[in-house]
Amino acid sequence: MKNSFYLFCRLMLFIKLKTLFFFKVKGSGFVPPKGGCIIASNHLSYLDPIVLAVASPRILSFMAKKELFSEHGKFFKWIITALNAFPLERGTADLKAIRFAINKLKNGHCLIVFPEGTRSTSGEVKDPESGVSMLAAKANVPVIPAFITGSDKALPAKSKKISFFSPMSVRFGKALTFKPGASRNDLKDDYQKFSKQIIDQIRILEDFNG
């Protein structure tokens, strides 16, 4: 039932994105057909999880700030939960959310992660945090880089109004795999290096779009 609702919503959103935003997807074949994986993307707008869910051939899960599950009523909470969102308490090391994410990945789910942590108001891809590397390493799953264009024009960071007919697209890239160094003492450094590798690949996808 839950997946049926997700797939129905994805179909309706695909039609809207295609007709109202001339939506295009490239490289969706890089998303593995099964098994746990992370889609790591740049972050421009609140629309980004929706855009990635429509672009991906896989059913996706994603973290959402905890306030969304309480500030907008029970019906909204039911909707985003049915669409595979789970709460994250921002500004803290939310171990419950991290364990939940790792468990989902180990059980074969595909998870959206934004390595930058927050939306980029300039449109430029910012330097990454190390969380995406830690999740990939703990769950032993590949990371598929993705680059979104146009979502910031459709719904800018400081706006609540959607601007229609602003072209949007998603480009996926080749999967990356975390490989720890020889010394376990350097694990933190390994996380940072892998996060930089991921963000570098996202920037390369941006160049393809340009």
N, C-alpha and C positions, 0 to 999 in steps of 0.2 A: 504493500500500500504506500509506504513512504517513498520508495523508488519510483512508483508510478506517478505520484504527485510531483516529484522532482523532475521527471522526464516530461511531464505535461507542461510544467512551468518553463522548462528549458526550450521546448518547442515554441511556445507562445512568445518567449523572449527573443528567440532566433528570428521569428517572423518580424517582430517589431524592430530589432536591430538592423535587419536586412533592408527593410523598407524605409525606416526613418533615419538610419545612420550609415547606409551603404556598406554594411559590415563585411569585412574580409578576413579570412583565416589562412595562414600559410604555415606549413611544417607540422600539421597535426599528427602526421605519421611518426613523429619523434616521441609522442606520448605512448609508453608501453601499453599494450592491450590489457594486461593484468599484472597483479603484484603491487606491493606498496611502492609509492613514489611521491616525490615532492615537485610541484610546479612552482618555481621561484620567479617572480615577476617584478618589474618596476611598479611603482604605486603612484598614481596621479589623482585618483578620484574615488569617491564612495561607490562608483559604478564598477570598479575593477573586478571584485569577486563575481559579479553578474556576467561581465564581459568574458572572463576566463571560463566560467561555467558553461556558457554558450559555445565558446570556441573549442573546448576540450571534448574529445570523444568519450572520456571517462566521467563517471559521476564523481564530483569533487566534494571535499569537506574543507571547512575553513574556520579559523579563529575569528571571533568578533568581540569587541570590547564589552565587558560585563554589563555596562549600563544599558546596552540595547535590549537586554533580556528583562529589564524591569521598568524602564522609563516610558515605554510606548504601548503598554497594555498587554493583556494575556494573548490576544489574537495575534499580535505582531510577534510575540515570543514563540507562539506555536508555529507561525509561518517560517521564521528563520531557523528554528530547530528542525522542522520538516525538510528544510533545504540544506541540512547537514552543518549548520553553524553550531559552534560550542563556545562558551564564554571564556574570555581571558581577562584577568585583572591587570591592566596596564600599569607600568611604573613599578612593578614588583616582580620578583622571580616567582611566578605563579606555577608552583610545582605540580599542582593538581591538573592544570591545563596541559602542561608539558608531558606529564605521564599519560594523559588521555590521548594526546597527539601521537606519542610514540607507540602506544598500544594500537591505535587505528592503523598506523603505517605497517606495523608488524603483522597485522591481520589483513593486509592486502589493499588498504584504501589509498586513495590519491588525495593529497593535502595541498592546499594553496598556502604559500608563505611569501611574504613581502620582505626580502632581506634588508631593505632600507629602514624598516620599522614603522615609519610614518609616511604620509603622502608628501610628495615633492611639490612645493608650490611654484618652483621655478621651471618645472618640466624636465630638468636635468636629472640623470640617474645619480643618486647620492651614494656615498660610501656605505658599505654594509655593516650590520651587526653580525655577531657570530652565532645567533640562535639557529639559523637554517642549517649550518654545518653540524651543530650539536645534534639536532634532530636526525639528520641524514646518517651520522655516525652511530648514534644509539640504536636506530631502527635498521641500519644496514640497508638503505634504499638509495636508488639513484635520484639525482636532481635534474629536472628538465627546465632549462632557462626559457623565459618568455618575455616578449616586449610588447606592451600595449601602446597604441597611439590613438589620440583623439578623445579619450575619455575625459581629459581635463578641459577640453573645449565644450563637450556636451554637458558636463557638470563640474564647474571649477570648484576649487577647494573651499572658497568662502561664499559659495552660492547655494541656494536651495531650489533653484529653478533650472530645469533641464532645457538646453538649447537643441532643438531638433535639426536634422540635416547637417550635422557635423560629422564627417567621415570618421569611422573607428575601425581599427584592425588589430589583430594579434598575430605575432610570428613566434613559433616555437623553435628551439634549437636542439642540438644533440645532447643526450644525457651525460651528466658528469657524475663521477663516483668518488666518494671520499676515501683517501688513502693515508692512513696515519704514518708519521715518521717513525724512525727506528726507536726513538726514546719516548716512553709514555710520559715523561716529565714535560715534554714539549707539546702536550695535547692542546693546550689553549692556543698556542702559536699555530698549530696545525689547523684548528678551527678557523682562525683568522685568515690564514692563507687560502683555505678552501672557499671561504665566503668571498674573498677578493676574486678568486678564480670565477666564481659564479657571477658576480657583478660585472666582471670584465666581459663575460660571454653575453650578458644582457646588453651591454653597451655595443658589442659587435652586432647584435641583432638590430639595435637602433640604427647603426650605420647602414645596414641592408635596407631598412625602411626609408632612410634618407635618400 
